[in-house]
Amino acid sequence: MIGNQQITLQPGQFIFGRRKASKEIGLSERQTRTCIDSLKTMENLTIKTTNKFSVVTVVNWASYQVSEDKTTRKTTSNRPATCHKQECNNGRKNNILGYFSPESDPCKLSIMLLESILSNNPNSRLHHCANGNREKTIQGWAADIDRLIRTDKQEPKLIERVIKFATTDPFWKPNILSGRKLREKWDTLVIKLQPGSDKQKQEENSLGDRYRTL
């Protein structure tokens, strides 16, 4: 009920008011509007607006509804409330309905990866993306990098080092062209980054051959 008006909602829909939402998630109204506009641009949701309220529809909502395993539910229910609260706060700060703020580590690292790729290849198709597609690319890559941080437990500083290596190494820079590929090749890239990697061994062997020749 909105006032005296009854609103019928379908699964995946909810009533949205920017002012109330801003208070609930701890962002300004401008930041909240930016989040919603980005989600609309990425076609993650649609909005039908009236003069009193908006009805938000999450695109492909049904595909996100996965039944939890009983063990998962039991484990989650036994976790401390403080831990759950902290995760909620982190989610509000860094990922509002799938949107990563420009201040979040995943977004910063995503932009770093994109700019490095564009620097390596001035003719990349990414140079010619419209603003909406560029934002969609950044947000998509940020989701992959967020999985590296949250799921794979990798430190942002290490991810930054790996991106620098992957986008400057002659072999890897034409192969790591997305956040998905960065995560896919992560273990190999970390190994190559360590002392004693193949590249370093080749340089040492080459130097040893020079001394032996002398």
Secondary structure, DSSP 8 states (H G I E B T S, - for coil): -BTTB-----TTEEEE-HHHHHHHHT--HHHHHHHHHHHHHTTSEEEEE-SS-EEEEETTGGGG-----HHHHHHHHTS-HHHHHHHHHHHHHHEETTEE-TTSHHHHHHHHHHHHHHHH-TT-GGGG--HHHHHHHHHHHHHHHHHHHHTS---HHHHHHHHHHHTTSTTTTTT--SHHHHHHTHHHHHHHHSTT-HHHHHHHHHHHHHHHH-
